[in-house]
Amino acid sequence: MGKKLVIVESPAKAKTIKKYLGKDVEVLASYGHVRDLLPKEGAVDTAKDFEMKYQVIDRNSKHVDAIVKAMKKADALYLATDPDREGEAISWHLYELLKKRGALK
């Protein structure tokens, strides 16, 4: 079986979960939200059917890059964010970023 990647929200959770999973599982933290709406030019692109425009949050850019790099080497992805609307939003944004950066197979 190939390498698995698990994404959680906090580094403390990542460290704890990693203790219980095998060496074929990499556990990384998103450090919370990874994207936000564009603040200055407007977040809605009316020319593209009112598509929302997002940007990676600066403080989490290096974490997003690490997740993308790890996903390119992984065979499976588990988005294990918190079971609430914030966790769902984080997972959705991560999935969209991974798709956009060509990290998903």
MARDRENKE-923639 format. One record per atom (N, C-alpha, C, O): residue in one letter; atom name; residue number from 1; x, y, z. Coordinates in pm, whole numbers, plus 50000, padded with zeros to 5 digits. Example, Ala and Ser with C-alpha at 12.3 -4.5 7.8 and 13.67 -1.06 7.14 Angstrom:
% MARDRENKE-923639
+---+----+-----+-------+-------+-------+
| r |  a |   k |    px |    py |    pz |
+---+----+-----+-------+-------+-------+
| A |  N |   1 | 51319 | 49431 | 50780 |
| A | CA |   1 | 51230 | 49550 | 50780 |
| A |  C |   1 | 51320 | 49670 | 50780 |
| A |  O |   1 | 51424 | 49668 | 50846 |
| S |  N |   2 | 51285 | 49775 | 50708 |
| S | CA |   2 | 51367 | 49894 | 50714 |
| S |  C |   2 | 51290 | 50003 | 50787 |
| S |  O |   2 | 51341 | 50114 | 50804 |
+---+----+-----+-------+-------+-------+
% end
This chain:
% MARDRENKE-923639
+---+----+-----+-------+-------+-------+
| r |  a |   k |    px |    py |    pz |
+---+----+-----+-------+-------+-------+
| M |  N |   1 | 50084 | 49882 | 50000 |
| M | CA |   1 | 50000 | 50000 | 50000 |
| M |  C |   1 | 50089 | 50124 | 50000 |
| M |  O |   1 | 50195 | 50125 | 50062 |
| G |  N |   2 | 50045 | 50229 | 49931 |
| G | CA |   2 | 50123 | 50350 | 49917 |
| G |  C |   2 | 50116 | 50442 | 50037 |
| G |  O |   2 | 50050 | 50413 | 50136 |
| K |  N |   3 | 50186 | 50551 | 50025 |
| K | CA |   3 | 50192 | 50650 | 50132 |
| K |  C |   3 | 50061 | 50727 | 50142 |
| K |  O |   3 | 49999 | 50761 | 50042 |
| K |  N |   4 | 50020 | 50752 | 50266 |
| K | CA |   4 | 49896 | 50824 | 50293 |
| K |  C |   4 | 49930 | 50959 | 50356 |
| K |  O |   4 | 50027 | 50972 | 50430 |
| L |  N |   5 | 49848 | 51059 | 50325 |
| L | CA |   5 | 49863 | 51191 | 50383 |
| L |  C |   5 | 49737 | 51227 | 50458 |
| L |  O |   5 | 49626 | 51221 | 50404 |
| V |  N |   6 | 49753 | 51263 | 50585 |
| V | CA |   6 | 49642 | 51305 | 50670 |
| V |  C |   6 | 49664 | 51452 | 50704 |
| V |  O |   6 | 49772 | 51491 | 50747 |
| I |  N |   7 | 49560 | 51532 | 50684 |
| I | CA |   7 | 49567 | 51675 | 50717 |
| I |  C |   7 | 49470 | 51704 | 50830 |
| I |  O |   7 | 49351 | 51673 | 50822 |
| V |  N |   8 | 49522 | 51764 | 50936 |
| V | CA |   8 | 49441 | 51810 | 51049 |
| V |  C |   8 | 49462 | 51961 | 51062 |
| V |  O |   8 | 49544 | 52019 | 50991 |
| E |  N |   9 | 49389 | 52023 | 51153 |
| E | CA |   9 | 49397 | 52168 | 51165 |
| E |  C |   9 | 49517 | 52217 | 51247 |
| E |  O |   9 | 49580 | 52315 | 51209 |
| S |  N |  10 | 49548 | 52151 | 51357 |
| S | CA |  10 | 49652 | 52204 | 51446 |
| S |  C |  10 | 49776 | 52115 | 51451 |
| S |  O |  10 | 49766 | 51993 | 51436 |
| P |  N |  11 | 49892 | 52176 | 51473 |
| P | CA |  11 | 50015 | 52098 | 51482 |
| P |  C |  11 | 50015 | 52005 | 51604 |
| P |  O |  11 | 50076 | 51898 | 51598 |
| A |  N |  12 | 49950 | 52044 | 51712 |
| A | CA |  12 | 49942 | 51956 | 51830 |
| A |  C |  12 | 49866 | 51829 | 51797 |
| A |  O |  12 | 49906 | 51719 | 51837 |
| K |  N |  13 | 49755 | 51842 | 51725 |
| K | CA |  13 | 49678 | 51725 | 51683 |
| K |  C |  13 | 49761 | 51638 | 51589 |
| K |  O |  13 | 49760 | 51515 | 51599 |
| A |  N |  14 | 49833 | 51702 | 51498 |
| A | CA |  14 | 49915 | 51627 | 51402 |
| A |  C |  14 | 50020 | 51543 | 51475 |
| A |  O |  14 | 50041 | 51427 | 51442 |
| K |  N |  15 | 50084 | 51602 | 51573 |
| K | CA |  15 | 50187 | 51531 | 51649 |
| K |  C |  15 | 50127 | 51412 | 51725 |
| K |  O |  15 | 50185 | 51303 | 51725 |
| T |  N |  16 | 50013 | 51432 | 51788 |
| T | CA |  16 | 49948 | 51325 | 51864 |
| T |  C |  16 | 49902 | 51212 | 51773 |
| T |  O |  16 | 49926 | 51095 | 51802 |
| I |  N |  17 | 49837 | 51247 | 51664 |
| I | CA |  17 | 49784 | 51146 | 51571 |
| I |  C |  17 | 49898 | 51067 | 51508 |
| I |  O |  17 | 49887 | 50946 | 51488 |
| K |  N |  18 | 50007 | 51134 | 51475 |
| K | CA |  18 | 50122 | 51068 | 51412 |
| K |  C |  18 | 50177 | 50954 | 51498 |
| K |  O |  18 | 50225 | 50854 | 51446 |
| K |  N |  19 | 50169 | 50969 | 51630 |
| K | CA |  19 | 50217 | 50866 | 51721 |
| K |  C |  19 | 50145 | 50732 | 51701 |
| K |  O |  19 | 50203 | 50626 | 51724 |
| Y |  N |  20 | 50019 | 50739 | 51659 |
| Y | CA |  20 | 49936 | 50619 | 51648 |
| Y |  C |  20 | 49933 | 50558 | 51508 |
| Y |  O |  20 | 49886 | 50446 | 51490 |
| L |  N |  21 | 49983 | 50631 | 51412 |
| L | CA |  21 | 49978 | 50582 | 51274 |
| L |  C |  21 | 50116 | 50533 | 51231 |
| L |  O |  21 | 50218 | 50574 | 51286 |
| G |  N |  22 | 50118 | 50447 | 51134 |
| G | CA |  22 | 50244 | 50388 | 51090 |
| G |  C |  22 | 50333 | 50482 | 51011 |
| G |  O |  22 | 50299 | 50598 | 50988 |
| K |  N |  23 | 50447 | 50429 | 50970 |
| K | CA |  23 | 50545 | 50510 | 50898 |
| K |  C |  23 | 50500 | 50545 | 50757 |
| K |  O |  23 | 50557 | 50634 | 50694 |
| D |  N |  24 | 50399 | 50474 | 50706 |
| D | CA |  24 | 50348 | 50504 | 50572 |
| D |  C |  24 | 50245 | 50615 | 50571 |
| D |  O |  24 | 50183 | 50643 | 50468 |
| V |  N |  25 | 50226 | 50678 | 50687 |
| V | CA |  25 | 50127 | 50786 | 50698 |
| V |  C |  25 | 50198 | 50914 | 50741 |
| V |  O |  25 | 50264 | 50917 | 50845 |
| E |  N |  26 | 50184 | 51018 | 50661 |
| E | CA |  26 | 50237 | 51149 | 50699 |
| E |  C |  26 | 50120 | 51233 | 50749 |
| E |  O |  26 | 50014 | 51237 | 50686 |
| V |  N |  27 | 50139 | 51299 | 50862 |
| V | CA |  27 | 50034 | 51382 | 50921 |
| V |  C |  27 | 50085 | 51526 | 50924 |
| V |  O |  27 | 50188 | 51556 | 50986 |
| L |  N |  28 | 50012 | 51615 | 50858 |
| L | CA |  28 | 50048 | 51757 | 50854 |
| L |  C |  28 | 49933 | 51841 | 50905 |
| L |  O |  28 | 49817 | 51799 | 50903 |
| A |  N |  29 | 49966 | 51960 | 50951 |
| A | CA |  29 | 49865 | 52054 | 50999 |
| A |  C |  29 | 49846 | 52167 | 50898 |
| A |  O |  29 | 49942 | 52213 | 50835 |
| S |  N |  30 | 49722 | 52211 | 50885 |
| S | CA |  30 | 49694 | 52326 | 50798 |
| S |  C |  30 | 49715 | 52457 | 50873 |
| S |  O |  30 | 49723 | 52563 | 50811 |
| Y |  N |  31 | 49724 | 52451 | 51005 |
| Y | CA |  31 | 49735 | 52569 | 51091 |
| Y |  C |  31 | 49613 | 52659 | 51074 |
| Y |  O |  31 | 49624 | 52781 | 51069 |
| G |  N |  32 | 49497 | 52598 | 51067 |
| G | CA |  32 | 49373 | 52674 | 51055 |
| G |  C |  32 | 49337 | 52701 | 50910 |
| G |  O |  32 | 49371 | 52624 | 50820 |
| H |  N |  33 | 49268 | 52811 | 50889 |
| H | CA |  33 | 49224 | 52847 | 50754 |
| H |  C |  33 | 49343 | 52873 | 50663 |
| H |  O |  33 | 49446 | 52925 | 50707 |
| V |  N |  34 | 49329 | 52837 | 50537 |
| V | CA |  34 | 49440 | 52851 | 50442 |
| V |  C |  34 | 49415 | 52957 | 50336 |
| V |  O |  34 | 49509 | 53006 | 50273 |
| R |  N |  35 | 49289 | 52994 | 50315 |
| R | CA |  35 | 49257 | 53095 | 50213 |
| R |  C |  35 | 49155 | 53194 | 50269 |
| R |  O |  35 | 49081 | 53165 | 50363 |
| D |  N |  36 | 49154 | 53311 | 50207 |
| D | CA |  36 | 49055 | 53413 | 50240 |
| D |  C |  36 | 49015 | 53484 | 50111 |
| D |  O |  36 | 49083 | 53472 | 50009 |
| L |  N |  37 | 48907 | 53555 | 50117 |
| L | CA |  37 | 48861 | 53630 | 50000 |
| L |  C |  37 | 48955 | 53747 | 49972 |
| L |  O |  37 | 49014 | 53803 | 50065 |
| L |  N |  38 | 48970 | 53782 | 49845 |
| L | CA |  38 | 49053 | 53897 | 49808 |
| L |  C |  38 | 48993 | 54024 | 49867 |
| L |  O |  38 | 48875 | 54050 | 49846 |
| P |  N |  39 | 49072 | 54102 | 49940 |
| P | CA |  39 | 49014 | 54219 | 50006 |
| P |  C |  39 | 49003 | 54344 | 49921 |
| P |  O |  39 | 48906 | 54418 | 49935 |
| K |  N |  40 | 49099 | 54371 | 49832 |
| K | CA |  40 | 49103 | 54501 | 49766 |
| K |  C |  40 | 49026 | 54510 | 49636 |
| K |  O |  40 | 48938 | 54595 | 49623 |
| E |  N |  41 | 49057 | 54424 | 49541 |
| E | CA |  41 | 48990 | 54438 | 49412 |
| E |  C |  41 | 48849 | 54379 | 49411 |
| E |  O |  41 | 48779 | 54389 | 49310 |
| G |  N |  42 | 48811 | 54320 | 49517 |
| G | CA |  42 | 48678 | 54259 | 49524 |
| G |  C |  42 | 48688 | 54109 | 49515 |
| G |  O |  42 | 48773 | 54054 | 49444 |
| A |  N |  43 | 48601 | 54043 | 49586 |
| A | CA |  43 | 48608 | 53898 | 49598 |
| A |  C |  43 | 48516 | 53825 | 49501 |
| A |  O |  43 | 48517 | 53702 | 49495 |
| V |  N |  44 | 48437 | 53899 | 49426 |
| V | CA |  44 | 48341 | 53836 | 49335 |
| V |  C |  44 | 48374 | 53875 | 49192 |
| V |  O |  44 | 48383 | 53993 | 49159 |
| D |  N |  45 | 48392 | 53775 | 49107 |
| D | CA |  45 | 48420 | 53798 | 48966 |
| D |  C |  45 | 48289 | 53788 | 48888 |
| D |  O |  45 | 48243 | 53679 | 48855 |
| T |  N |  46 | 48230 | 53903 | 48861 |
| T | CA |  46 | 48101 | 53906 | 48793 |
| T |  C |  46 | 48110 | 53857 | 48649 |
| T |  O |  46 | 48011 | 53811 | 48593 |
| A |  N |  47 | 48228 | 53866 | 48588 |
| A | CA |  47 | 48247 | 53819 | 48451 |
| A |  C |  47 | 48252 | 53667 | 48441 |
| A |  O |  47 | 48238 | 53610 | 48333 |
| K |  N |  48 | 48273 | 53600 | 48554 |
| K | CA |  48 | 48281 | 53454 | 48556 |
| K |  C |  48 | 48169 | 53396 | 48642 |
| K |  O |  48 | 48194 | 53317 | 48733 |
| D |  N |  49 | 48047 | 53435 | 48612 |
| D | CA |  49 | 47929 | 53380 | 48681 |
| D |  C |  49 | 47938 | 53397 | 48833 |
| D |  O |  49 | 47901 | 53308 | 48909 |
| F |  N |  50 | 47987 | 53513 | 48875 |
| F | CA |  50 | 47996 | 53549 | 49017 |
| F |  C |  50 | 48084 | 53452 | 49097 |
| F |  O |  50 | 48055 | 53422 | 49213 |
| E |  N |  51 | 48191 | 53405 | 49033 |
| E | CA |  51 | 48287 | 53316 | 49099 |
| E |  C |  51 | 48361 | 53392 | 49209 |
| E |  O |  51 | 48397 | 53508 | 49191 |
| M |  N |  52 | 48382 | 53327 | 49321 |
| M | CA |  52 | 48454 | 53389 | 49432 |
| M |  C |  52 | 48604 | 53383 | 49405 |
| M |  O |  52 | 48654 | 53285 | 49350 |
| K |  N |  53 | 48676 | 53489 | 49445 |
| K | CA |  53 | 48821 | 53496 | 49426 |
| K |  C |  53 | 48889 | 53488 | 49563 |
| K |  O |  53 | 48863 | 53569 | 49652 |
| Y |  N |  54 | 48977 | 53389 | 49577 |
| Y | CA |  54 | 49046 | 53366 | 49704 |
| Y |  C |  54 | 49196 | 53384 | 49688 |
| Y |  O |  54 | 49250 | 53378 | 49577 |
| Q |  N |  55 | 49263 | 53406 | 49801 |
| Q | CA |  55 | 49408 | 53409 | 49806 |
| Q |  C |  55 | 49454 | 53330 | 49928 |
| Q |  O |  55 | 49384 | 53323 | 50029 |
| V |  N |  56 | 49572 | 53271 | 49917 |
| V | CA |  56 | 49629 | 53199 | 50031 |
| V |  C |  56 | 49666 | 53301 | 50137 |
| V |  O |  56 | 49723 | 53406 | 50106 |
| I |  N |  57 | 49633 | 53271 | 50261 |
| I | CA |  57 | 49668 | 53359 | 50373 |
| I |  C |  57 | 49821 | 53355 | 50390 |
| I |  O |  57 | 49880 | 53248 | 50398 |
| D |  N |  58 | 49882 | 53472 | 50395 |
| D | CA |  58 | 50029 | 53482 | 50398 |
| D |  C |  58 | 50093 | 53396 | 50505 |
| D |  O |  58 | 50190 | 53325 | 50478 |
| R |  N |  59 | 50040 | 53402 | 50627 |
| R | CA |  59 | 50104 | 53330 | 50738 |
| R |  C |  59 | 50097 | 53178 | 50720 |
| R |  O |  59 | 50172 | 53105 | 50785 |
| N |  N |  60 | 50007 | 53130 | 50634 |
| N | CA |  60 | 49993 | 52986 | 50612 |
| N |  C |  60 | 50048 | 52939 | 50478 |
| N |  O |  60 | 50033 | 52823 | 50441 |
| S |  N |  61 | 50109 | 53029 | 50405 |
| S | CA |  61 | 50161 | 52995 | 50273 |
| S |  C |  61 | 50261 | 52879 | 50278 |
| S |  O |  61 | 50254 | 52789 | 50195 |
| K |  N |  62 | 50353 | 52882 | 50373 |
| K | CA |  62 | 50454 | 52775 | 50381 |
| K |  C |  62 | 50390 | 52641 | 50418 |
| K |  O |  62 | 50438 | 52536 | 50376 |
| H |  N |  63 | 50282 | 52644 | 50496 |
| H | CA |  63 | 50213 | 52520 | 50533 |
| H |  C |  63 | 50139 | 52463 | 50413 |
| H |  O |  63 | 50137 | 52342 | 50392 |
| V |  N |  64 | 50079 | 52550 | 50335 |
| V | CA |  64 | 50010 | 52506 | 50213 |
| V |  C |  64 | 50111 | 52445 | 50116 |
| V |  O |  64 | 50085 | 52341 | 50057 |
| D |  N |  65 | 50225 | 52510 | 50100 |
| D | CA |  65 | 50329 | 52456 | 50011 |
| D |  C |  65 | 50376 | 52318 | 50057 |
| D |  O |  65 | 50397 | 52229 | 49974 |
| A |  N |  66 | 50391 | 52300 | 50188 |
| A | CA |  66 | 50433 | 52170 | 50242 |
| A |  C |  66 | 50328 | 52063 | 50216 |
| A |  O |  66 | 50361 | 51948 | 50185 |
| I |  N |  67 | 50201 | 52100 | 50229 |
| I | CA |  67 | 50091 | 52006 | 50204 |
| I |  C |  67 | 50088 | 51967 | 50056 |
| I |  O |  67 | 50073 | 51849 | 50024 |
| V |  N |  68 | 50103 | 52064 | 49968 |
| V | CA |  68 | 50104 | 52036 | 49824 |
| V |  C |  68 | 50220 | 51943 | 49789 |
| V |  O |  68 | 50203 | 51846 | 49715 |
| K |  N |  69 | 50337 | 51972 | 49841 |
| K | CA |  69 | 50456 | 51889 | 49815 |
| K |  C |  69 | 50435 | 51746 | 49865 |
| K |  O |  69 | 50467 | 51650 | 49795 |
| A |  N |  70 | 50381 | 51732 | 49985 |
| A | CA |  70 | 50357 | 51599 | 50042 |
| A |  C |  70 | 50251 | 51524 | 49962 |
| A |  O |  70 | 50262 | 51403 | 49944 |
| M |  N |  71 | 50150 | 51594 | 49915 |
| M | CA |  71 | 50043 | 51528 | 49839 |
| M |  C |  71 | 50093 | 51476 | 49706 |
| M |  O |  71 | 50044 | 51373 | 49658 |
| K |  N |  72 | 50188 | 51543 | 49647 |
| K | CA |  72 | 50243 | 51496 | 49519 |
| K |  C |  72 | 50314 | 51362 | 49534 |
| K |  O |  72 | 50329 | 51289 | 49436 |
| K |  N |  73 | 50358 | 51330 | 49656 |
| K | CA |  73 | 50425 | 51203 | 49683 |
| K |  C |  73 | 50329 | 51098 | 49739 |
| K |  O |  73 | 50364 | 50980 | 49746 |
| A |  N |  74 | 50211 | 51139 | 49779 |
| A | CA |  74 | 50117 | 51048 | 49846 |
| A |  C |  74 | 50023 | 50980 | 49747 |
| A |  O |  74 | 50000 | 51028 | 49636 |
| D |  N |  75 | 49971 | 50866 | 49790 |
| D | CA |  75 | 49873 | 50793 | 49710 |
| D |  C |  75 | 49730 | 50814 | 49759 |
| D |  O |  75 | 49635 | 50790 | 49685 |
| A |  N |  76 | 49715 | 50860 | 49883 |
| A | CA |  76 | 49582 | 50881 | 49939 |
| A |  C |  76 | 49584 | 51004 | 50029 |
| A |  O |  76 | 49684 | 51034 | 50094 |
| L |  N |  77 | 49473 | 51075 | 50030 |
| L | CA |  77 | 49457 | 51196 | 50110 |
| L |  C |  77 | 49339 | 51180 | 50204 |
| L |  O |  77 | 49231 | 51137 | 50163 |
| Y |  N |  78 | 49360 | 51213 | 50330 |
| Y | CA |  78 | 49253 | 51213 | 50430 |
| Y |  C |  78 | 49246 | 51352 | 50490 |
| Y |  O |  78 | 49336 | 51393 | 50563 |
| L |  N |  79 | 49139 | 51423 | 50460 |
| L | CA |  79 | 49117 | 51555 | 50517 |
| L |  C |  79 | 49043 | 51534 | 50649 |
| L |  O |  79 | 48922 | 51515 | 50650 |
| A |  N |  80 | 49117 | 51540 | 50759 |
| A | CA |  80 | 49063 | 51507 | 50890 |
| A |  C |  80 | 49050 | 51631 | 50977 |
| A |  O |  80 | 49095 | 51634 | 51091 |
| T |  N |  81 | 48989 | 51733 | 50921 |
| T | CA |  81 | 48967 | 51856 | 50996 |
| T |  C |  81 | 48853 | 51836 | 51094 |
| T |  O |  81 | 48785 | 51733 | 51093 |
| D |  N |  82 | 48832 | 51935 | 51179 |
| D | CA |  82 | 48729 | 51925 | 51282 |
| D |  C |  82 | 48590 | 51907 | 51220 |
| D |  O |  82 | 48564 | 51955 | 51110 |
| P |  N |  83 | 48501 | 51836 | 51291 |
| P | CA |  83 | 48367 | 51811 | 51238 |
| P |  C |  83 | 48271 | 51928 | 51265 |
| P |  O |  83 | 48170 | 51913 | 51333 |
| D |  N |  84 | 48305 | 52043 | 51211 |
| D | CA |  84 | 48220 | 52160 | 51223 |
| D |  C |  84 | 48230 | 52241 | 51094 |
| D |  O |  84 | 48302 | 52202 | 51002 |
| R |  N |  85 | 48160 | 52351 | 51087 |
| R | CA |  85 | 48160 | 52426 | 50960 |
| R |  C |  85 | 48296 | 52487 | 50928 |
| R |  O |  85 | 48331 | 52500 | 50810 |
| E |  N |  86 | 48374 | 52523 | 51029 |
| E | CA |  86 | 48508 | 52575 | 51004 |
| E |  C |  86 | 48598 | 52465 | 50947 |
| E |  O |  86 | 48672 | 52488 | 50852 |
| G |  N |  87 | 48590 | 52346 | 51006 |
| G | CA |  87 | 48668 | 52233 | 50956 |
| G |  C |  87 | 48629 | 52198 | 50814 |
| G |  O |  87 | 48715 | 52166 | 50731 |
| E |  N |  88 | 48499 | 52202 | 50787 |
| E | CA |  88 | 48452 | 52173 | 50651 |
| E |  C |  88 | 48507 | 52276 | 50552 |
| E |  O |  88 | 48549 | 52241 | 50441 |
| A |  N |  89 | 48507 | 52402 | 50592 |
| A | CA |  89 | 48560 | 52508 | 50505 |
| A |  C |  89 | 48710 | 52489 | 50480 |
| A |  O |  89 | 48757 | 52506 | 50367 |
| I |  N |  90 | 48784 | 52454 | 50583 |
| I | CA |  90 | 48928 | 52432 | 50568 |
| I |  C |  90 | 48953 | 52317 | 50471 |
| I |  O |  90 | 49037 | 52328 | 50382 |
| S |  N |  91 | 48880 | 52206 | 50490 |
| S | CA |  91 | 48896 | 52091 | 50399 |
| S |  C |  91 | 48863 | 52129 | 50256 |
| S |  O |  91 | 48935 | 52091 | 50164 |
| W |  N |  92 | 48754 | 52202 | 50236 |
| W | CA |  92 | 48713 | 52241 | 50101 |
| W |  C |  92 | 48821 | 52327 | 50035 |
| W |  O |  92 | 48858 | 52304 | 49920 |
| H |  N |  93 | 48872 | 52426 | 50110 |
| H | CA |  93 | 48975 | 52513 | 50054 |
| H |  C |  93 | 49103 | 52435 | 50023 |
| H |  O |  93 | 49167 | 52459 | 49920 |
| L |  N |  94 | 49140 | 52343 | 50110 |
| L | CA |  94 | 49259 | 52261 | 50083 |
| L |  C |  94 | 49239 | 52176 | 49958 |
| L |  O |  94 | 49328 | 52168 | 49874 |
| Y |  N |  95 | 49124 | 52115 | 49946 |
| Y | CA |  95 | 49094 | 52032 | 49829 |
| Y |  C |  95 | 49103 | 52116 | 49702 |
| Y |  O |  95 | 49165 | 52074 | 49604 |
| E |  N |  96 | 49043 | 52232 | 49703 |
| E | CA |  96 | 49046 | 52321 | 49586 |
| E |  C |  96 | 49188 | 52364 | 49552 |
| E |  O |  96 | 49226 | 52369 | 49435 |
| L |  N |  97 | 49268 | 52396 | 49653 |
| L | CA |  97 | 49408 | 52435 | 49629 |
| L |  C |  97 | 49489 | 52319 | 49572 |
| L |  O |  97 | 49566 | 52338 | 49478 |
| L |  N |  98 | 49471 | 52200 | 49628 |
| L | CA |  98 | 49544 | 52083 | 49579 |
| L |  C |  98 | 49506 | 52053 | 49434 |
| L |  O |  98 | 49591 | 52016 | 49353 |
| K |  N |  99 | 49379 | 52068 | 49404 |
| K | CA |  99 | 49332 | 52045 | 49267 |
| K |  C |  99 | 49393 | 52149 | 49172 |
| K |  O |  99 | 49442 | 52116 | 49065 |
| K |  N | 100 | 49389 | 52275 | 49213 |
| K | CA | 100 | 49439 | 52384 | 49130 |
| K |  C | 100 | 49590 | 52372 | 49105 |
| K |  O | 100 | 49638 | 52407 | 48997 |
| R |  N | 101 | 49663 | 52322 | 49203 |
| R | CA | 101 | 49809 | 52310 | 49190 |
| R |  C | 101 | 49852 | 52175 | 49132 |
| R |  O | 101 | 49972 | 52145 | 49128 |
| G |  N | 102 | 49756 | 52095 | 49089 |
| G | CA | 102 | 49789 | 51969 | 49023 |
| G |  C | 102 | 49845 | 51862 | 49114 |
| G |  O | 102 | 49917 | 51773 | 49068 |
| A |  N | 103 | 49813 | 51868 | 49242 |
| A | CA | 103 | 49867 | 51771 | 49337 |
| A |  C | 103 | 49779 | 51647 | 49353 |
| A |  O | 103 | 49823 | 51546 | 49408 |
| L |  N | 104 | 49655 | 51654 | 49305 |
| L | CA | 104 | 49565 | 51539 | 49317 |
| L |  C | 104 | 49578 | 51452 | 49194 |
| L |  O | 104 | 49593 | 51501 | 49082 |
| K |  N | 105 | 49572 | 51322 | 49215 |
| K | CA | 105 | 49586 | 51226 | 49104 |
| K |  C | 105 | 49450 | 51186 | 49052 |
| K |  O | 105 | 49441 | 51106 | 48959 |
+---+----+-----+-------+-------+-------+
% end
